[in-house]
């Protein structure tokens, strides 16, 4: 998925609109009500906006660079293994 903004700096808006129309159409054709699709998109956009406000660049977090998530073997069924 490539977006060429060098030729026309506003072209990304048209590309975004066309992709959103395609996304909505995909779900409407599958039987979802258009209003429900719009509502879900708006909810998800609000969630993305809230996450961005809390942490605009999570890759810069110091804990993300040092924390290693490993599964815990600290549960009763793991004792015999």
C-alpha positions as CSV (number, residue, x, y, z in Angstrom):
1,X,0.0,0.0,0.0
2,X,1.8,3.1,-1.3
3,X,0.6,6.7,-1.0
4,X,2.3,9.1,-3.3
5,X,2.1,12.6,-1.8
6,X,5.0,14.1,-3.6
7,X,3.0,14.8,-6.8
8,X,-0.1,16.3,-5.0
9,X,0.1,17.0,-1.3
10,X,-3.7,16.7,-1.0
11,X,-4.0,13.5,-2.9
12,X,-3.9,11.4,0.3
13,X,-7.3,12.8,1.3
14,X,-8.9,11.4,-1.9
15,X,-7.1,8.1,-1.4
16,X,-8.3,8.0,2.2
17,X,-11.9,8.7,1.2
18,X,-11.9,6.0,-1.5
19,X,-10.4,3.5,0.9
20,X,-13.1,4.3,3.5
21,X,-15.8,3.9,0.9
22,X,-14.4,0.5,0.0
23,X,-14.2,-0.5,3.6
24,X,-17.8,0.5,4.3
25,X,-19.0,-1.2,1.1
26,X,-17.2,-4.4,2.1
27,X,-19.2,-4.6,5.3
28,X,-22.5,-3.4,3.9
29,X,-22.3,-6.1,1.2
30,X,-21.7,-8.7,3.9
31,X,-25.0,-7.6,5.5
32,X,-24.0,-5.0,8.1
33,X,-26.2,-1.9,8.3
34,X,-24.4,1.2,6.9
35,X,-25.2,3.2,10.1
36,X,-23.6,0.5,12.2
37,X,-20.4,0.5,10.1
38,X,-20.2,4.3,10.4
39,X,-20.8,4.1,14.2
40,X,-18.0,1.5,14.6
41,X,-15.6,3.5,12.5
42,X,-16.2,6.6,14.6
43,X,-15.8,4.7,17.9
44,X,-12.5,3.2,16.6
45,X,-11.3,6.6,15.5
46,X,-12.1,8.0,18.9
47,X,-10.1,5.2,20.5
48,X,-7.2,5.8,18.2
49,X,-7.2,9.5,19.0
50,X,-7.4,8.8,22.8
51,X,-4.4,6.4,22.5
52,X,-2.4,8.9,20.5
53,X,-3.1,11.7,23.1
54,X,-1.9,9.4,25.9
55,X,1.2,8.2,24.1
56,X,1.9,9.9,20.7
57,X,4.9,7.6,20.0
58,X,4.9,4.3,21.9
59,X,8.1,3.2,20.2
60,X,9.9,5.9,22.1
61,X,8.9,4.4,25.5
62,X,11.9,3.3,27.5
63,X,10.0,0.3,29.0
64,X,9.2,-0.9,25.5
65,X,12.9,-1.3,24.8
66,X,13.8,-3.1,28.0
67,X,10.8,-5.2,29.0
68,X,10.7,-8.7,27.6
69,X,7.3,-10.3,27.8
70,X,7.6,-14.0,28.6
71,X,4.8,-16.4,29.5
72,X,4.6,-17.2,33.2
73,X,5.2,-20.7,34.4
74,X,3.9,-19.7,37.8
75,X,0.6,-21.5,37.7
76,X,-0.5,-24.8,39.2
77,X,-0.7,-26.9,36.0
78,X,2.9,-26.0,35.1
79,X,4.4,-27.7,38.2
80,X,4.6,-31.1,36.7
81,X,6.2,-30.0,33.4
